[in-house]
């Protein structure tokens, strides 16, 4: 049996996010989001790039879906832009925004491609940030209202839902490190944001259950499960403790285990604004977990660090993001999650790499052998984890197309389709044909 032979009901897809691919930010009544604003702060995004035009998927989705047909995927993970649905972050609903996703979902269904919809991939309506953003509790309730609007509009056709994409990044890159929108640097606010993101997720899942929609719902985390530098017990301890802030702060409340005490004890200045009943809401049962995996860090014991670990050097080849390529890490992470969640169904909702891709001289090809190797190795490790009993239901490659890579602008190319940013021309890379062959069972 080939190392890439997956079950016949495996979900094969690619992933994108609204602000990264849609463009058309001023069309059909879309409101402003925190990313529109952040891109305008001097020095925030490389070269002052913005998502104003991005890949223009808003207009070119029929062409993209035709390419997906050629690829042979049976799923497409995309996100709904909250400011298209509620330009001010609250009602009234902007019908033209709903209409766009109606068209997109219909076109996907027509092509036999299952829509997998993320409700929040970082484009918070600016009006809500002006009212305090995620550190403000009311935003969690707003999110549930918005989610209901989307369930009502698309719930008759969408069967696979995801609430938030990587709340870790929204909370910690957005409100602690300030390198993502809204660009705040405040530990106290960051943890308030983290709790309210968890709460928003819980409210949305509860709304989904109350509405008795027919599909299934989960969320997307980017777990951080570092490996110890050596076999010394203290390094194992360090690796375990390193998973607290990045992973357990988001995963454990979902599983009804509350926040990791050890982590909170390391930062006495943090106060989580937990109110009575919050923990039950956050733990509203989900149907599956989405996992985004790009790399695996290495840590060693360090008594100087509040959480007792430091990051170590790694030998592996790095992608254009400077992330070491560690395929075995996805196997270890999936197993860790399998054990930690008691066997919850998992979807790999993102995996892929940025490289210095270039078009061939004639402009109609793009050779990306390193991406093919990256994908082959990661898929083989996913399959190996499945052979060992981990319940992985699908794989969404990041990304369908090169796109706006947040603070790095358009300088990082993650796509299996090349996007020529001068004219938005799409050119499938070699990895596109590799992925087609994997899906068809010929690799
Ligand atoms: C993830 C994001 C996704 C993309 C990849 C490279 O953290 O969810 O939007 O930018 O990284």
Boltz pocket constraint, residues with backbone or C-beta under 6 A from the ligand:
constraints:
  - pocket:
      binder: B
      contacts: [[A, 17], [A, 20], [A, 165], [A, 166], [A, 169], [A, 222], [A, 292], [A, 350], [A, 398], [A, 404], [A, 405], [A, 406], [A, 414]]
      max_distance: 6.0
